[in-house]
Structure formats: C-alpha cells, structure tokens
Amino acid sequence: MSRALFIIDVQNDFTEGGALGVEGGAAVAAGITAYLAEHADRYDLVVASRDWHNADDDNGGHFATDAEPDFATTWPQHCMAGTAGAEYHPALDTAHVDVHIRKGQGVPAYSIFEGTDDAGDPVAEVLDRHGVTEVDVVGIATDYCVRASALDAIEHGRHVRVLEDLVAGVAPESSEAAIAELGHAGASIVDSSELPPGEVVDSGAGAADAAASDDAADRSGRA
C-alpha cells in the first residue's frame, strides 16, 4: 500500500482577500502546514494542485465575460497564470510537496485529475507510477475542487479519506452536501486528529525510492 496526500488549490485567490476568497482558507493553509510538519511520514507522495488559468481568454467559458458570473459554471477571473492570486497561500509550506499540478489551462477544471505535472503527465499516471492506492484529501473548496478531486480518486480505484478539519468550503449548505455525497460514494470523512498517531505508510522508503528511480528512468528514456 502506498498513500498520497492531495492538497487542493490552497491559493491566494481562494483564501480571504482573494478573487474567490473562502472563509477559513488561510486557517486551512496553516493547518496543512502544521499537519505535514508532524505527519509527513504518513505519505509516500504529496501532490498539490493549483488552478492556472490563461490570462488572455475566458478559459473555455470558465470566466464570465458577456454576463455576470453565476458562481456555478461561470466565475470572475481568478488564479491567472503568473499572478499573485495563482500562487500558493504564504501560510502553506510546500517543502513536503513532491508533485505540483496545474489545471484549467484554457479550459474549466475542478478535479486535480484534470491537471498535469511539470512534465505534462496526468495525475492518474503519476499515482500509478508510485503505486498509490490510498489518498487523503485536504484543501479548498470543499464543495467544488475538493469534492471533484475526491470523487475522481474514488473513480480511479483509490480509497479516499477527506480530512474534514483541513478543508474549507464556499458555503455551509453546499459543503455539507458535498461531504455527504463523498461519504455515500465511499470516502471516509475523518478529522486529522482522529488518525492513528503511529500511522506510517506500509510501503516504506524502499518502495518510494524504487518508484522515484523508475520515474527518473522513465523521464530519461523520454528525453
């Protein structure tokens, strides 16, 4: 068994003061940092996603241009590539992040599975390469990108836990509905403090090192 942590969209534009700021977003950023400082050994792989939208178009209708945004399928401009709003929130320490994912480059994108890493590889391929079977999910927003990412992880055959104290949503009602939907779909909804204190990934460093070696060899072969 290999376990990954998904950190979903902990960006300036999705936290207080941002273009689509979520109440509690900054606290989530700080909470994830504190959690990883103590429990990074629970994970073989830490994967962080960011919206990374084009600044010069509507990203496939994702940005409202001809009418007011409906905040369901169309949105104000946010997380535009190269802007401060697209950067990780400063309270999120990314030192433990192994893979950075960008999504929404010219198209609407909610799930981390719609993004790619710096080499252009999709998330599902990255997880397969590292033998990931278990995924914990944290980040923003519970009722949108966290929800979509967790559902896709389940769809891709992973066992999913949502760490409920390390997510923040746009609205209480839709966040509660998302959590209920995820539980019904098979995700475990837990508080990070409820996880076993000595929990460590079963695969150990050897498997992680082997995956890293395979990754390097694969990249060398494609170079």
DRENPA-3360 file (N, C-alpha, C; in nm, 2 decimals, always signed):
BEGIN
1 = MSRALFII = +0.08/-0.12/+0.00/+0.00/+0.00/+0.00/+0.09/+0.12/+0.00 ~ +0.05/+0.22/-0.09/+0.12/+0.35/-0.09/+0.02/+0.46/-0.08 ~ +0.05/+0.56/+0.00/-0.05/+0.66/+0.03/+0.00/+0.80/-0.01 ~ -0.10/+0.87/-0.07/-0.07/+1.01/-0.12/-0.16/+1.11/-0.04 ~ -0.11/+1.23/-0.03/-0.19/+1.34/+0.02/-0.21/+1.44/-0.10 ~ -0.34/+1.47/-0.12/-0.37/+1.57/-0.22/-0.40/+1.70/-0.15 ~ -0.33/+1.80/-0.18/-0.35/+1.94/-0.13/-0.41/+2.02/-0.24 ~ -0.54/+2.05/-0.23/-0.62/+2.10/-0.34/-0.63/+2.26/-0.33;
9 = DVQNDFTE = -0.57/+2.32/-0.43/-0.59/+2.46/-0.46/-0.58/+2.56/-0.34 ~ -0.48/+2.55/-0.26/-0.46/+2.64/-0.15/-0.39/+2.76/-0.20 ~ -0.46/+2.85/-0.27/-0.41/+2.96/-0.34/-0.46/+3.09/-0.29 ~ -0.39/+3.20/-0.32/-0.43/+3.33/-0.27/-0.57/+3.37/-0.31 ~ -0.60/+3.34/-0.44/-0.73/+3.38/-0.48/-0.85/+3.30/-0.42 ~ -0.82/+3.19/-0.35/-0.92/+3.11/-0.29/-0.92/+3.13/-0.14 ~ -0.84/+3.22/-0.09/-0.84/+3.25/+0.05/-0.88/+3.39/+0.08 ~ -0.90/+3.43/+0.20/-0.95/+3.56/+0.24/-0.88/+3.67/+0.17;
17 = GGALGVEG = -0.96/+3.76/+0.10/-0.90/+3.87/+0.03/-0.87/+3.84/-0.12 ~ -0.89/+3.72/-0.16/-0.87/+3.68/-0.30/-0.99/+3.70/-0.38 ~ -0.98/+3.68/-0.51/-1.09/+3.70/-0.61/-1.21/+3.61/-0.57 ~ -1.18/+3.49/-0.52/-1.29/+3.40/-0.48/-1.26/+3.35/-0.34 ~ -1.23/+3.44/-0.25/-1.19/+3.40/-0.12/-1.29/+3.32/-0.04 ~ -1.24/+3.22/+0.03/-1.33/+3.13/+0.11/-1.29/+3.15/+0.25 ~ -1.39/+3.17/+0.33/-1.37/+3.19/+0.48/-1.31/+3.07/+0.54 ~ -1.20/+3.09/+0.61/-1.13/+2.98/+0.67/-1.02/+2.92/+0.58;
25 = GAAVAAGI = -1.00/+2.98/+0.47/-0.90/+2.93/+0.37/-0.75/+2.95/+0.43 ~ -0.73/+3.06/+0.49/-0.59/+3.09/+0.55/-0.57/+2.99/+0.66 ~ -0.67/+2.96/+0.74/-0.65/+2.87/+0.85/-0.63/+2.73/+0.80 ~ -0.69/+2.69/+0.69/-0.66/+2.56/+0.63/-0.52/+2.55/+0.58 ~ -0.47/+2.66/+0.52/-0.33/+2.66/+0.47/-0.23/+2.64/+0.59 ~ -0.26/+2.71/+0.70/-0.17/+2.70/+0.82/-0.19/+2.56/+0.88 ~ -0.31/+2.51/+0.88/-0.34/+2.38/+0.94/-0.27/+2.26/+0.86 ~ -0.27/+2.27/+0.73/-0.20/+2.17/+0.65/-0.05/+2.18/+0.67;
33 = TAYLAEHA = +0.01/+2.30/+0.69/+0.15/+2.31/+0.72/+0.18/+2.24/+0.85 ~ +0.10/+2.27/+0.95/+0.13/+2.21/+1.08/+0.11/+2.06/+1.08 ~ +0.01/+2.01/+1.01/-0.01/+1.87/+0.99/+0.10/+1.80/+0.93 ~ +0.15/+1.85/+0.82/+0.27/+1.79/+0.75/+0.40/+1.80/+0.83 ~ +0.41/+1.90/+0.91/+0.53/+1.91/+0.99/+0.54/+1.80/+1.09 ~ +0.42/+1.75/+1.13/+0.42/+1.64/+1.23/+0.40/+1.50/+1.16 ~ +0.34/+1.50/+1.05/+0.29/+1.37/+0.99/+0.33/+1.34/+0.85 ~ +0.44/+1.41/+0.80/+0.48/+1.38/+0.66/+0.51/+1.24/+0.64;
41 = DRYDLVVA = +0.55/+1.16/+0.74/+0.59/+1.02/+0.72/+0.47/+0.93/+0.70 ~ +0.35/+0.99/+0.70/+0.23/+0.91/+0.66/+0.22/+0.89/+0.51 ~ +0.30/+0.97/+0.44/+0.28/+0.97/+0.29/+0.40/+0.94/+0.21 ~ +0.38/+0.85/+0.11/+0.48/+0.83/+0.01/+0.49/+0.95/-0.09 ~ +0.38/+1.02/-0.11/+0.38/+1.12/-0.21/+0.28/+1.23/-0.17 ~ +0.33/+1.35/-0.18/+0.24/+1.47/-0.15/+0.22/+1.55/-0.28 ~ +0.10/+1.56/-0.32/+0.07/+1.63/-0.45/-0.02/+1.75/-0.43 ~ +0.02/+1.86/-0.48/-0.05/+1.99/-0.46/-0.10/+2.04/-0.60;
49 = SRDWHNAD = -0.22/+2.08/-0.60/-0.28/+2.13/-0.73/-0.30/+2.28/-0.72 ~ -0.30/+2.35/-0.84/-0.33/+2.49/-0.84/-0.41/+2.51/-0.97 ~ -0.52/+2.59/-0.96/-0.58/+2.65/-1.08/-0.47/+2.74/-1.15 ~ -0.46/+2.73/-1.28/-0.36/+2.80/-1.35/-0.42/+2.85/-1.48 ~ -0.51/+2.94/-1.48/-0.59/+2.98/-1.59/-0.52/+3.08/-1.68 ~ -0.55/+3.07/-1.81/-0.49/+3.17/-1.91/-0.54/+3.31/-1.87 ~ -0.46/+3.41/-1.89/-0.50/+3.54/-1.86/-0.56/+3.62/-1.97 ~ -0.55/+3.56/-2.09/-0.59/+3.63/-2.21/-0.71/+3.57/-2.28;
57 = DDNGGHFA = -0.78/+3.48/-2.22/-0.90/+3.43/-2.28/-1.00/+3.39/-2.16 ~ -1.11/+3.34/-2.20/-1.21/+3.30/-2.10/-1.20/+3.16/-2.05 ~ -1.09/+3.09/-2.09/-1.07/+2.96/-2.04/-1.19/+2.86/-2.07 ~ -1.23/+2.86/-2.19/-1.34/+2.77/-2.24/-1.47/+2.80/-2.17 ~ -1.49/+2.93/-2.15/-1.62/+2.97/-2.09/-1.62/+2.97/-1.93 ~ -1.50/+2.94/-1.87/-1.50/+2.94/-1.73/-1.50/+3.08/-1.67 ~ -1.45/+3.17/-1.73/-1.45/+3.31/-1.69/-1.58/+3.38/-1.75 ~ -1.66/+3.45/-1.67/-1.77/+3.52/-1.72/-1.72/+3.64/-1.80;
65 = TDAEPDFA = -1.77/+3.66/-1.92/-1.72/+3.78/-2.00/-1.84/+3.86/-2.05 ~ -1.95/+3.80/-2.10/-2.06/+3.87/-2.16/-2.17/+3.89/-2.06 ~ -2.16/+3.83/-1.94/-2.27/+3.85/-1.84/-2.21/+3.83/-1.70 ~ -2.28/+3.86/-1.60/-2.24/+3.84/-1.47/-2.21/+3.69/-1.44 ~ -2.11/+3.66/-1.36/-2.09/+3.52/-1.33/-2.20/+3.46/-1.25 ~ -2.23/+3.33/-1.28/-2.34/+3.27/-1.20/-2.29/+3.19/-1.08 ~ -2.15/+3.19/-1.06/-2.09/+3.12/-0.95/-2.13/+2.97/-0.94 ~ -2.16/+2.91/-1.05/-2.18/+2.77/-1.06/-2.10/+2.71/-1.18;
73 = TTWPQHCM = -2.12/+2.77/-1.29/-2.04/+2.73/-1.41/-1.95/+2.84/-1.47 ~ -1.98/+2.97/-1.43/-1.90/+3.08/-1.47/-1.86/+3.16/-1.35 ~ -1.74/+3.22/-1.36/-1.67/+3.28/-1.24/-1.60/+3.40/-1.28 ~ -1.58/+3.49/-1.19/-1.49/+3.60/-1.21/-1.35/+3.55/-1.24 ~ -1.27/+3.64/-1.30/-1.13/+3.60/-1.33/-1.06/+3.57/-1.20 ~ -0.98/+3.46/-1.20/-0.91/+3.41/-1.08/-0.80/+3.32/-1.12 ~ -0.70/+3.32/-1.03/-0.59/+3.22/-1.05/-0.53/+3.23/-1.19 ~ -0.50/+3.35/-1.24/-0.45/+3.36/-1.37/-0.30/+3.33/-1.36;
81 = AGTAGAEY = -0.25/+3.26/-1.46/-0.11/+3.22/-1.46/-0.01/+3.33/-1.44 ~ +0.08/+3.32/-1.35/+0.18/+3.42/-1.33/+0.14/+3.53/-1.24 ~ +0.02/+3.53/-1.19/-0.02/+3.64/-1.10/-0.01/+3.59/-0.95 ~ -0.01/+3.69/-0.86/+0.00/+3.66/-0.72/-0.12/+3.57/-0.67 ~ -0.24/+3.60/-0.74/-0.36/+3.52/-0.70/-0.34/+3.37/-0.72 ~ -0.26/+3.33/-0.82/-0.24/+3.19/-0.85/-0.14/+3.12/-0.77 ~ -0.07/+3.20/-0.69/+0.04/+3.14/-0.61/-0.02/+3.07/-0.48 ~ +0.05/+2.98/-0.43/+0.01/+2.92/-0.30/+0.00/+3.02/-0.19;
89 = HPALDTAH = -0.09/+3.00/-0.10/-0.10/+3.09/+0.01/+0.03/+3.09/+0.09 ~ +0.07/+3.20/+0.14/+0.20/+3.20/+0.21/+0.21/+3.12/+0.34 ~ +0.09/+3.09/+0.40/+0.09/+3.00/+0.52/+0.11/+2.85/+0.48 ~ +0.10/+2.82/+0.36/+0.12/+2.68/+0.32/+0.27/+2.66/+0.29 ~ +0.33/+2.58/+0.37/+0.47/+2.54/+0.34/+0.48/+2.43/+0.24 ~ +0.54/+2.45/+0.13/+0.54/+2.35/+0.02/+0.66/+2.26/+0.02 ~ +0.74/+2.27/+0.13/+0.86/+2.19/+0.14/+0.84/+2.04/+0.12 ~ +0.73/+1.99/+0.17/+0.70/+1.85/+0.16/+0.63/+1.81/+0.03;
97 = VDVHIRKG = +0.60/+1.90/-0.06/+0.53/+1.87/-0.18/+0.62/+1.81/-0.28 ~ +0.58/+1.69/-0.33/+0.67/+1.62/-0.43/+0.63/+1.65/-0.57 ~ +0.50/+1.67/-0.59/+0.45/+1.69/-0.73/+0.35/+1.81/-0.73 ~ +0.38/+1.91/-0.82/+0.30/+2.02/-0.84/+0.21/+2.01/-0.96 ~ +0.08/+2.02/-0.95/-0.01/+2.01/-1.06/-0.08/+2.14/-1.10 ~ -0.08/+2.17/-1.23/-0.15/+2.28/-1.28/-0.27/+2.24/-1.36 ~ -0.39/+2.30/-1.34/-0.51/+2.26/-1.41/-0.58/+2.39/-1.45 ~ -0.67/+2.37/-1.55/-0.75/+2.48/-1.60/-0.68/+2.57/-1.69;
105 = QGVPAYSI = -0.58/+2.52/-1.77/-0.50/+2.60/-1.86/-0.58/+2.61/-1.99 ~ -0.67/+2.70/-2.00/-0.75/+2.72/-2.12/-0.89/+2.65/-2.12 ~ -0.92/+2.58/-2.01/-1.04/+2.50/-2.00/-1.09/+2.51/-1.86 ~ -1.22/+2.49/-1.84/-1.27/+2.47/-1.70/-1.21/+2.35/-1.64 ~ -1.17/+2.35/-1.51/-1.12/+2.23/-1.45/-1.14/+2.24/-1.30 ~ -1.19/+2.14/-1.24/-1.22/+2.14/-1.10/-1.13/+2.03/-1.03 ~ -1.13/+1.91/-1.08/-1.06/+1.80/-1.02/-0.91/+1.81/-1.05 ~ -0.83/+1.76/-0.95/-0.69/+1.75/-0.97/-0.65/+1.66/-1.09;
113 = FEGTDDAG = -0.74/+1.56/-1.12/-0.72/+1.47/-1.22/-0.73/+1.53/-1.36 ~ -0.78/+1.65/-1.37/-0.78/+1.73/-1.49/-0.65/+1.81/-1.52 ~ -0.56/+1.80/-1.43/-0.43/+1.87/-1.44/-0.32/+1.78/-1.48 ~ -0.20/+1.84/-1.49/-0.08/+1.77/-1.52/+0.04/+1.82/-1.44 ~ +0.14/+1.74/-1.43/+0.26/+1.79/-1.35/+0.35/+1.87/-1.44 ~ +0.47/+1.90/-1.39/+0.56/+1.99/-1.47/+0.61/+1.92/-1.60 ~ +0.60/+1.79/-1.60/+0.65/+1.72/-1.72/+0.53/+1.69/-1.82 ~ +0.41/+1.73/-1.78/+0.29/+1.71/-1.87/+0.22/+1.58/-1.84;
121 = DPVAEVLD = +0.26/+1.51/-1.73/+0.20/+1.38/-1.71/+0.07/+1.40/-1.63 ~ -0.04/+1.33/-1.66/-0.16/+1.34/-1.58/-0.15/+1.28/-1.44 ~ -0.23/+1.32/-1.35/-0.22/+1.28/-1.21/-0.24/+1.12/-1.20 ~ -0.33/+1.07/-1.28/-0.35/+0.92/-1.27/-0.23/+0.85/-1.30 ~ -0.15/+0.89/-1.40/-0.02/+0.83/-1.43/+0.08/+0.84/-1.32 ~ +0.08/+0.96/-1.26/+0.18/+0.98/-1.15/+0.14/+0.89/-1.04 ~ +0.02/+0.87/-1.00/-0.02/+0.78/-0.89/+0.01/+0.64/-0.93 ~ -0.02/+0.60/-1.05/+0.01/+0.46/-1.09/+0.16/+0.43/-1.08;
129 = RHGVTEVD = +0.24/+0.53/-1.12/+0.39/+0.51/-1.12/+0.44/+0.49/-0.98 ~ +0.37/+0.55/-0.88/+0.42/+0.54/-0.74/+0.34/+0.44/-0.67 ~ +0.25/+0.36/-0.73/+0.18/+0.26/-0.67/+0.08/+0.30/-0.56 ~ +0.02/+0.42/-0.58/-0.07/+0.48/-0.48/-0.20/+0.42/-0.48 ~ -0.24/+0.36/-0.37/-0.38/+0.30/-0.36/-0.46/+0.38/-0.26 ~ -0.40/+0.46/-0.17/-0.48/+0.54/-0.07/-0.45/+0.68/-0.09 ~ -0.56/+0.76/-0.08/-0.54/+0.91/-0.10/-0.62/+0.98/+0.01 ~ -0.54/+1.07/+0.08/-0.61/+1.17/+0.17/-0.62/+1.30/+0.10;
137 = VVGIATDY = -0.73/+1.37/+0.12/-0.76/+1.49/+0.05/-0.78/+1.61/+0.15 ~ -0.71/+1.72/+0.12/-0.73/+1.84/+0.20/-0.74/+1.96/+0.11 ~ -0.78/+2.08/+0.15/-0.77/+2.20/+0.07/-0.90/+2.27/+0.05 ~ -0.91/+2.34/-0.07/-1.02/+2.43/-0.10/-1.07/+2.40/-0.24 ~ -1.19/+2.41/-0.27/-1.30/+2.43/-0.17/-1.38/+2.30/-0.16 ~ -1.42/+2.28/-0.04/-1.49/+2.15/-0.01/-1.60/+2.12/-0.11 ~ -1.68/+2.22/-0.15/-1.80/+2.19/-0.23/-1.77/+2.20/-0.38 ~ -1.64/+2.23/-0.42/-1.61/+2.23/-0.56/-1.49/+2.14/-0.59;
145 = CVRASALD = -1.37/+2.20/-0.58/-1.25/+2.12/-0.63/-1.21/+2.01/-0.54 ~ -1.23/+2.02/-0.40/-1.21/+1.91/-0.31/-1.30/+1.80/-0.35 ~ -1.43/+1.83/-0.36/-1.53/+1.73/-0.40/-1.50/+1.66/-0.53 ~ -1.47/+1.74/-0.63/-1.44/+1.68/-0.76/-1.32/+1.59/-0.76 ~ -1.22/+1.63/-0.69/-1.09/+1.56/-0.68/-1.11/+1.43/-0.61 ~ -1.18/+1.43/-0.49/-1.21/+1.31/-0.42/-1.29/+1.21/-0.49 ~ -1.40/+1.26/-0.56/-1.48/+1.17/-0.64/-1.40/+1.10/-0.75 ~ -1.31/+1.18/-0.82/-1.23/+1.12/-0.92/-1.13/+1.02/-0.87;
153 = AIEHGRHV = -1.08/+1.05/-0.75/-0.99/+0.95/-0.69/-1.06/+0.82/-0.67 ~ -1.18/+0.83/-0.62/-1.26/+0.71/-0.60/-1.29/+0.64/-0.73 ~ -1.32/+0.72/-0.83/-1.35/+0.66/-0.97/-1.23/+0.59/-1.02 ~ -1.11/+0.64/-0.99/-0.98/+0.58/-1.03/-0.94/+0.46/-0.94 ~ -1.03/+0.42/-0.85/-1.00/+0.30/-0.78/-0.92/+0.32/-0.65 ~ -0.90/+0.44/-0.60/-0.83/+0.46/-0.48/-0.93/+0.47/-0.36 ~ -0.88/+0.43/-0.24/-0.95/+0.45/-0.12/-0.92/+0.59/-0.07 ~ -1.03/+0.67/-0.04/-1.01/+0.81/-0.01/-1.06/+0.84/+0.13;
161 = RVLEDLVA = -0.98/+0.93/+0.19/-1.02/+0.99/+0.32/-1.02/+1.14/+0.30 ~ -1.12/+1.21/+0.34/-1.12/+1.35/+0.34/-1.10/+1.40/+0.48 ~ -0.99/+1.48/+0.50/-0.96/+1.53/+0.64/-1.04/+1.65/+0.66 ~ -1.16/+1.64/+0.73/-1.26/+1.74/+0.73/-1.22/+1.87/+0.80 ~ -1.12/+1.86/+0.89/-1.07/+1.98/+0.96/-0.97/+2.06/+0.88 ~ -0.93/+2.00/+0.76/-0.83/+2.07/+0.68/-0.89/+2.10/+0.54 ~ -1.02/+2.12/+0.54/-1.08/+2.17/+0.41/-1.17/+2.29/+0.45 ~ -1.20/+2.38/+0.35/-1.28/+2.49/+0.37/-1.37/+2.50/+0.24;
169 = GVAPESSE = -1.50/+2.54/+0.26/-1.59/+2.54/+0.15/-1.65/+2.68/+0.13 ~ -1.71/+2.69/+0.01/-1.77/+2.82/-0.03/-1.89/+2.86/+0.06 ~ -1.98/+2.76/+0.09/-2.10/+2.78/+0.16/-2.13/+2.66/+0.25 ~ -2.18/+2.68/+0.37/-2.20/+2.57/+0.46/-2.30/+2.46/+0.40 ~ -2.41/+2.50/+0.34/-2.50/+2.41/+0.29/-2.44/+2.32/+0.18 ~ -2.38/+2.38/+0.08/-2.32/+2.30/-0.03/-2.20/+2.22/+0.02 ~ -2.13/+2.27/+0.12/-2.02/+2.19/+0.17/-2.07/+2.07/+0.25 ~ -2.17/+2.09/+0.33/-2.23/+1.97/+0.39/-2.28/+1.87/+0.29;
177 = AAIAELGH = -2.34/+1.92/+0.19/-2.40/+1.83/+0.08/-2.28/+1.75/+0.02 ~ -2.17/+1.82/-0.01/-2.05/+1.76/-0.07/-2.00/+1.65/+0.02 ~ -1.98/+1.68/+0.15/-1.93/+1.58/+0.24/-2.02/+1.46/+0.24 ~ -2.15/+1.48/+0.25/-2.25/+1.37/+0.25/-2.23/+1.29/+0.12 ~ -2.22/+1.36/+0.01/-2.20/+1.29/-0.12/-2.08/+1.20/-0.12 ~ -1.97/+1.26/-0.07/-1.84/+1.18/-0.07/-1.85/+1.06/+0.02 ~ -1.92/+1.08/+0.13/-1.93/+0.96/+0.22/-2.02/+0.85/+0.16 ~ -2.12/+0.89/+0.09/-2.20/+0.80/+0.02/-2.13/+0.73/-0.10;
185 = AGASIVDS = -2.03/+0.80/-0.16/-1.95/+0.74/-0.27/-1.84/+0.65/-0.22 ~ -1.82/+0.65/-0.09/-1.72/+0.55/-0.03/-1.60/+0.62/+0.04 ~ -1.60/+0.75/+0.04/-1.49/+0.82/+0.11/-1.51/+0.81/+0.26 ~ -1.40/+0.80/+0.33/-1.40/+0.81/+0.48/-1.39/+0.96/+0.51 ~ -1.48/+1.01/+0.60/-1.47/+1.15/+0.64/-1.42/+1.15/+0.78 ~ -1.30/+1.20/+0.80/-1.23/+1.20/+0.93/-1.17/+1.33/+0.97 ~ -1.15/+1.35/+1.10/-1.07/+1.46/+1.14/-0.92/+1.41/+1.15 ~ -0.83/+1.50/+1.11/-0.69/+1.46/+1.11/-0.64/+1.41/+1.25;
193 = SELPPGEV = -0.70/+1.47/+1.35/-0.66/+1.43/+1.49/-0.71/+1.29/+1.53 ~ -0.80/+1.23/+1.45/-0.86/+1.10/+1.48/-0.78/+0.99/+1.41 ~ -0.68/+1.03/+1.32/-0.60/+0.93/+1.26/-0.51/+0.86/+1.36 ~ -0.47/+0.73/+1.34/-0.38/+0.66/+1.43/-0.25/+0.74/+1.45 ~ -0.21/+0.77/+1.57/-0.09/+0.85/+1.59/+0.04/+0.79/+1.53 ~ +0.05/+0.66/+1.53/+0.17/+0.60/+1.47/+0.15/+0.55/+1.33 ~ +0.05/+0.60/+1.26/+0.02/+0.56/+1.12/+0.14/+0.60/+1.03 ~ +0.20/+0.50/+0.96/+0.30/+0.52/+0.87/+0.27/+0.44/+0.74;
201 = VDSGAGAA = +0.30/+0.49/+0.63/+0.27/+0.41/+0.51/+0.34/+0.27/+0.51 ~ +0.27/+0.17/+0.47/+0.32/+0.04/+0.47/+0.44/+0.01/+0.38 ~ +0.44/+0.08/+0.27/+0.54/+0.05/+0.16/+0.68/+0.09/+0.21 ~ +0.70/+0.19/+0.29/+0.83/+0.22/+0.34/+0.91/+0.30/+0.24 ~ +1.03/+0.34/+0.29/+1.12/+0.42/+0.20/+1.16/+0.34/+0.08 ~ +1.18/+0.21/+0.09/+1.23/+0.13/-0.02/+1.14/+0.14/-0.14 ~ +1.01/+0.13/-0.12/+0.91/+0.14/-0.23/+0.91/+0.28/-0.29 ~ +0.92/+0.38/-0.20/+0.92/+0.51/-0.25/+1.04/+0.54/-0.34;
209 = DAAASDDA = +1.16/+0.49/-0.29/+1.28/+0.51/-0.36/+1.28/+0.44/-0.50 ~ +1.22/+0.32/-0.50/+1.21/+0.24/-0.62/+1.12/+0.32/-0.72 ~ +1.01/+0.37/-0.67/+0.92/+0.45/-0.76/+1.00/+0.57/-0.82 ~ +1.07/+0.64/-0.73/+1.15/+0.75/-0.78/+1.25/+0.71/-0.88 ~ +1.31/+0.60/-0.86/+1.41/+0.55/-0.96/+1.35/+0.52/-1.09 ~ +1.23/+0.45/-1.09/+1.15/+0.42/-1.21/+1.11/+0.55/-1.28 ~ +1.07/+0.65/-1.20/+1.03/+0.78/-1.25/+1.14/+0.84/-1.33 ~ +1.26/+0.84/-1.27/+1.38/+0.90/-1.33/+1.42/+0.83/-1.45;
217 = ADRSGRA = +1.41/+0.70/-1.45/+1.45/+0.62/-1.57/+1.35/+0.64/-1.68 ~ +1.22/+0.66/-1.65/+1.12/+0.68/-1.75/+1.14/+0.82/-1.81 ~ +1.17/+0.92/-1.73/+1.20/+1.05/-1.79/+1.32/+1.05/-1.87 ~ +1.43/+0.98/-1.83/+1.55/+0.97/-1.91/+1.52/+0.91/-2.04 ~ +1.44/+0.81/-2.05/+1.41/+0.74/-2.17/+1.33/+0.83/-2.27 ~ +1.25/+0.93/-2.21/+1.18/+1.01/-2.30/+1.25/+1.14/-2.34 ~ +1.37/+1.16/-2.27/+1.45/+1.28/-2.30/+1.51/+1.27/-2.44;
% end
